[in-house]
């Protein structure tokens, strides 16, 4: 696979929390899946490819939108995440493959969608060229990525807390594969155009990440995102992780809503046509 290092990470330490905390993540990101399905204009009878489908929430939502008569293929490089997806639904064809380079069965597709799955390509131009080659004439891409970290408390709050408690880490390459790699809309627009997509667009989307339990949200932030990265690198103990969770719960308190939390987020929806 072209993204072998990503496959290893998502099949191991990085992907494990997505399996173990699938219900928490689905709750937190339900509004994102809803927004993506709506903006992709899915309709009954369509053939849809979900890129980086993970544990399946967005593909399952897409399958509902294209019924009756449609079909959805969910593609991911991480077998453990796909195992969860397969247990959740038989209405989607789940395929372990690298969307950057592998044949993608089930096409040609009327739509290719992705919720946070496209930012991890090692060679994004090659990847989108492969995806475009599996679209039907006039087929469209609709992919959601995170906007800048400073516009997303889900990133900048844990980063600040982790740096204060564990010390700063060397900055990451903003264009390297990762959750914020597509925060520069101009750069990504050029990638999509270079891959052969037409009518390329980028739309900022403002919405809220909603979770019914503030404590569970803080715990989730110790397993994924900037604080989780710090904890992994520092080989933190269970006690240190719990102390981080408590600090994060306090830091997210301004976003509290009842027992839960509503955290504002800025996303970017990237679109293009075959």
Buried (B, 14 or more C-beta within 10 A) or exposed (E): BBBEEBBBBBBEEBBBBBBEBBEBBBBBBBBBBEBBBEBBEBEEEBBBBBBBBBBBBBBBBBBEBBBEEBBBBBBBBBEBBBBBBBEBBEBBBBBBBBBBBBEBEBBBBBBBBBBBBBBBBBBBBBBBBBBBBBBBEEBBBBBBBBBBBEBBBBBBBBBBBBBEBBEEBEEEEEBEBBBBBBBBBEEBBEBBBBBBBEEBBBEEBEBBBBBBBBBBBBBBBBBBBBBBBBBEEBEBEEEBBEBBBBBBBEBBEEBBEEEBBEBEBBBBBBBBBB
